């Protein structure tokens, strides 16, 4: 019987620098909006802790002092990395190059505004990443309405061939319901080799983390995908309605655990 792959060191990077314009209150960092008495980002930090992360890095920017002050009072061992200008997800990860320069292992990227991801799904993502010997593994989900999301295109062997953004997708590609959640695990060495090569070749002049996949595919490095069984887990919170929906979901989970 083949030996199980040796558990690598794990660094978790949590994206938490955004302003959250649609939340309608610029005085509060988006990730600090509370669900059942806890900021949404605390659920994500708690998940990173349960996964046994060796390092937890919180990318902070907008109203960052609020985030730092809050976590400084808790038992979590969190490192804060400032993203002075919010120039996209790729730019956010570029800020971790220096803090993680001596780290060897894998880097799990989570969103501070996606508090519904479960430990079970995160472990499935990490486990498949090791088992498939991939340079990167993407958490995906099937959505009834995938409008606006990047679609996942597979190779015949199940690995990921490409991610097509909604605006660039053909009618056939838009019919695909499997989407990119923005939650990934990377081999740190390959990720950090690729991050400096990102260019802001888009209207927003931002550095997109998804552009590293183009570099991976050019090098013929394997990219895998794991599908979340419940698409609600990858849902990001962008407005007060979605915040309320997340509260209901988390309350129902707590009720189910008590039974």
C-alpha positions in Angstrom: 0.0 0.0 0.0 1.3 3.4 -0.9 2.4 5.6 1.9 0.3 8.7 2.7 2.0 11.9 1.5 4.0 13.5 4.3 2.1 16.5 5.8 3.9 19.7 4.7 4.2 22.9 6.7 1.1 25.1 6.1 0.9 28.9 6.0 -2.5 30.4 5.7 -2.9 33.8 4.1 -6.2 35.6 4.8 -7.2 38.4 2.5 -8.7 41.1 4.8 -7.7 44.5 3.4 -10.8 45.4 1.5 -13.0 48.5 2.1 -16.4 46.8 1.5 -18.1 49.8 -0.1 -21.4 48.1 -0.4 -21.5 47.6 3.4 -22.3 51.4 3.5 -20.0 52.2 6.5 -16.4 53.3 5.7 -15.6 53.5 9.4 -15.6 49.7 9.7 -13.2 47.3 8.0 -15.4 45.0 5.8 -14.2 41.8 7.6 -15.0 43.3 11.0 -18.8 43.2 10.4 -20.2 40.8 13.0 -22.1 37.6 12.7 -23.5 36.2 15.9 -21.2 38.4 18.0 -18.0 37.7 16.2 -16.3 39.6 13.3 -16.7 37.5 10.1 -12.9 37.3 9.8 -12.6 35.6 13.2 -14.4 32.5 11.7 -11.7 32.4 9.0 -8.8 32.8 11.5 -10.4 30.1 13.7 -10.6 27.8 10.7 -6.9 28.4 9.9 -6.1 27.5 13.6 -8.1 24.3 13.4 -6.2 23.3 10.3 -3.0 23.4 12.4 -1.5 26.2 10.3 2.2 26.9 11.2 1.8 30.5 10.2 -1.4 32.6 9.9 -0.9 35.9 8.0 -3.7 38.5 7.9 -3.4 40.9 5.0 -4.8 44.2 6.4 -5.4 47.6 4.8 -8.6 49.5 5.1 -9.2 50.4 8.8 -6.4 48.0 9.6 -5.8 49.2 13.2 -9.3 48.0 14.1 -8.4 44.5 12.9 -5.0 44.5 14.6 -6.4 45.8 17.9 -9.1 43.1 17.9 -6.9 40.1 17.2 -4.2 41.4 19.6 -6.6 40.6 22.4 -7.3 37.0 21.3 -5.3 33.8 21.7 -4.7 33.3 18.0 -1.2 33.6 16.8 -1.7 36.0 13.9 0.9 38.0 11.9 -0.3 41.2 10.2 0.9 42.2 6.8 0.0 45.6 5.5 -1.3 46.1 2.0 -0.9 49.9 1.7 -2.7 50.2 -1.6 -5.4 47.7 -2.5 -4.2 46.8 -6.0 -5.8 43.3 -6.3 -5.4 39.8 -4.9 -2.1 39.2 -6.6 -0.7 42.4 -5.1 -2.0 41.2 -1.7 0.0 38.0 -2.0 3.1 39.8 -3.2 3.1 41.5 0.3 3.8 38.0 1.8 7.0 37.4 -0.1 9.2 38.9 2.5 7.5 37.6 5.6 7.4 34.0 4.2 10.8 34.1 2.5 12.2 31.4 4.9 9.0 29.3 5.0 8.9 26.0 3.2 5.6 24.3 2.5 2.2 25.2 1.1 0.2 28.4 1.2 -3.5 28.3 1.7 -5.3 31.5 0.6 -8.6 32.2 2.3 -10.9 35.2 2.1 -11.7 37.2 5.3 -15.2 37.8 4.0 -16.0 34.1 3.4 -16.8 32.8 6.9 -18.9 29.8 5.9 -16.1 27.5 4.7 -16.0 24.4 6.9 -13.0 22.5 8.3 -14.1 19.4 6.5 -14.0 21.1 3.0 -10.7 22.9 3.8 -9.1 19.6 4.8 -10.5 17.9 1.6 -8.8 20.7 -0.4 -5.5 20.3 1.3 -5.6 16.5 1.2 -6.4 16.4 -2.6 -3.7 18.9 -3.2 -1.1 16.6 -1.6 -2.5 13.5 -3.2 -2.7 14.9 -6.8 0.9 16.3 -6.6 -0.3 19.6 -7.9 1.4 23.0 -7.8 -1.9 24.6 -7.0 -5.4 23.3 -6.2 -8.5 25.5 -6.5 -11.7 25.1 -4.5 -14.6 25.2 -6.9 -18.4 25.0 -6.6 -21.4 24.4 -8.8 -23.7 27.5 -8.7 -27.3 27.6 -10.0 -26.4 31.1 -11.3 -22.7 31.4 -12.0 -23.0 34.8 -13.6 -20.0 37.0 -12.9 -17.7 34.1 -11.8 -14.7 32.6 -13.6 -15.6 29.2 -15.0 -13.4 26.1 -14.5 -12.4 24.2 -17.7 -10.9 20.7 -17.1 -8.5 18.6 -19.0 -9.5 15.0 -19.8 -7.6 13.8 -16.7 -9.6 16.1 -14.4 -6.8 18.6 -13.9 -7.6 22.3 -14.6 -6.9 23.5 -18.1 -8.0 27.1 -17.6 -10.2 29.6 -15.8 -12.3 31.7 -18.1 -13.6 34.9 -16.7 -17.4 35.5 -17.3 -16.8 38.5 -19.5 -14.4 36.5 -21.7 -16.5 33.3 -21.8 -18.2 31.9 -24.9 -21.8 30.8 -24.7 -20.7 27.2 -24.2 -18.3 28.2 -21.4 -21.0 30.3 -19.7 -23.2 27.2 -19.6 -20.6 25.7 -17.2 -21.8 25.9 -13.6 -18.5 25.1 -11.9 -16.9 28.3 -10.7 -13.6 29.5 -9.1 -14.2 30.4 -5.5 -11.0 32.4 -5.0 -9.8 29.9 -2.3 -6.6 28.1 -3.2 -3.7 26.1 -1.9 -0.3 26.6 -3.6 3.2 25.1 -3.5 5.0 28.1 -1.9 8.1 27.9 -4.1 6.2 27.9 -7.4 3.8 30.6 -6.2 6.6 32.9 -5.1 8.5 32.2 -8.3 5.4 33.4 -10.2 4.1 36.3 -8.1 6.8 38.9 -9.2 5.9 38.2 -12.8 2.3 39.5 -12.5 1.4 42.5 -14.5 -1.6 44.9 -14.1 -2.8 44.4 -17.7 -6.4 45.2 -17.1 -8.8 48.2 -16.9 -8.5 48.3 -13.0 -4.7 48.3 -13.2 -4.7 45.5 -10.5 -2.6 42.5 -10.0 -4.8 39.4 -10.2 -3.8 36.3 -8.3 -5.5 34.2 -11.0 -2.8 35.3 -13.5 -0.3 33.0 -11.7 -2.2 30.1 -13.2 -1.3 31.2 -16.7 2.3 31.0 -15.6 1.8 27.6 -14.2 0.1 26.3 -17.3 2.9 27.8 -19.5 5.4 25.7 -17.4 3.1 22.7 -17.6 2.7 22.6 -13.9 -0.3 20.6 -12.7 -3.3 22.6 -11.3 -6.0 20.5 -9.5 -9.5 21.3 -8.4 -11.7 20.2 -5.5 -15.5 20.9 -5.5 -17.2 22.1 -2.4 -20.2 19.8 -1.8 -22.3 22.8 -0.5 -21.7 25.9 -2.6 -22.8 28.1 0.3 -19.4 27.5 1.8 -17.6 29.6 -0.8 -20.0 32.5 -0.6 -18.4 35.9 0.1 -20.2 38.6 2.0 -20.5 41.8 0.1 -23.5 43.5 1.5 -25.8 43.6 4.6 -28.3 41.2 3.0 -25.6 38.6 2.5 -24.4 39.2 6.1 -27.9 38.4 7.4 -28.0 35.2 5.2 -24.7 34.1 6.6 -26.0 34.7 10.2 -28.9 32.4 9.5 -26.7 29.7 8.0 -24.3 29.7 10.9 -27.1 29.6 13.4 -28.7 26.6 11.7 -25.3 24.8 11.8 -24.9 25.5 15.5 -28.5 24.1 16.1 -27.7 21.0 14.0 -24.5 20.4 16.0 -26.5 20.5 19.3 -28.9 17.8 18.1 
